Amino acid sequence: MPRRLRKLVGTIVMIVFVMVYALFAMALADSRVSQTSELLRALVYAVLGLAWVIPLLPLIRWMERPDPDPAGS
C-alpha cells in the first residue's frame, strides 16, 4: 500500500477512534469521577486526556513507514 493511501486510511481510523474514545472518556468522567476529590479528578482528566495516544502509536508508525523501493534493490 503506498504511503499516501496509508496516511488517508490511518487518518480516517484516527478520527473515528478519537470520536469514540471521547464519548467513552466523557461517560466515564461523568459517571465515576464527579464524586471524587479535586486532586483525583484532575489526575483522572489528565490521564484520560493523554491515554488516547497509546493505542494509536502503532497506527502512526504504520502510516509513516516508507514506501518499498519500486526498483526492488
Sequence and secondary structure as in RCSB ss.txt:
>XXXX:A:sequence
MPRRLRKLVGTIVMIVFVMVYALFAMALADSRVSQTSELLRALVYAVLGLAWVIPLLPLIRWMERPDPDPAGS
>XXXX:A:secstr
  HHHHHHHHHHHHHHHHHHHHHHHHHHHHHTGGGS HHHHHHHHHHHHHTTHHHHHHHHHHHH     TT  
